[in-house]
């Protein structure tokens, strides 16, 4: 599980303020399918909100803990039934280019329109 400094957590809270929940955890709880969906959204967005239906505060805290441990994410905020989770995007390794790039063709001059001739 990642750890965030208080200033990082505050910055992520500010970014997450306008976000809508992208994953909703229902009565079935945290299933492997839900974990996969959270993982997919974290790969593409880094910072997500999760809505948890249910009134048990301890169960929501347990869900936040499980999500962060399983997906190597950091808990940012837990307000009511909304959980905010952050995980930085993985660094993509770029492969060396094998094709030769063709020289650029000359760019054509722009056609002048009738209005451009008028003074």
N, C-alpha and C positions, 0 to 999 in steps of 0.2 A: 504494500500500500504506500502511495506517495504521501509525503508530508509537505504542506505549504506553510510559508511564513504568514504572519498576520497581514502584512501589506499585500502579499500575493492573493490571499483569500479575499481581502477587501476589493481588490481590482477585479477578481473573477465574479464577486457578488454584483458589482456594478454592471459588468457586461451581461450577466444573466438576468438582470432586472426585466428587460423587455422580451426575453425569450418565452416561448410557449412550451409546455411539456410535450416531448416527442415520444415518450414511452409511458404507458399507463399499466400499472400492476393491479390486477383485479383480485377477486376473491380467491382464486387459485394460488395466489402468492407468487413467489419468485421461482419460476420454472426455468429449465435449461433454454427453452425457446425465448423467454424474456431476456435472459442473460445474453444470448446471441444477438438479439435486437439492440440491446444497450451497447454491446460491443461494436456493432455496425455503426451506430450513430456516433459513438465516441471516436471512431476512426475518421469519420468524415467531418465532425464538427468540433471536437475537443471539449466543449462545454455544453452540457445538456441538462434539461430539467426532466424529472421523473415524477409522475403523480401516482400516489399509492392510495387506493381505496381501502378503507378500514379505519376503525377508531382506536386501535391499540397503539399507543405511542411507543411502547417497548418493541413491538413488532416492526414498526417503521425504522427504528434505530438499528434493529438487527438486519433489516434489508439493506440499509445504507452500508453497514459494516461488511456484509457479505458481498455486495456489488463491488465495493472498493478493494477488498482482498482478492476476489476472483479475477477482476479485470485490471488489477494494478492501477487503480485510479485514486484520486484524492477527493475526500468529502469537502465540499465548499460550504454548503448551507443546508439546513433543514428547518423549514418553516411550515408548520401545520402538516399538510399532506403532500407537500412539494419537497423533493430532494434535488439538490444541485450537485452534479458530479463533474470533475475535470480530469482529463488525461491528455497530455501533449500528444500531438500527431507523431507517429513514428517517422524517423528520418529515412527518406527514400534514397537508395543508392542508385546513382545514374550509371548506366553501362556506357562504355566507350563507343563512340560513333564509328560504325564500320563502313558506311557509305561515304563516298566522296561527295561533297556538296558542289553542285554546279554553280558556275559563276552567275551572278545576277544579271539578268537582262536589263537593258537600259529602260528607264522609265519614260513613257511617252509624255510629251508635253500636253498639258490640259487644253482642251478645246475652249476657245473663247466664245462666250455667249453674246447674244445681241446686246444685252445690258452692259457688258463689259466694254463695248465700243462707244457707248454713249458717255458723254463727258459730264 
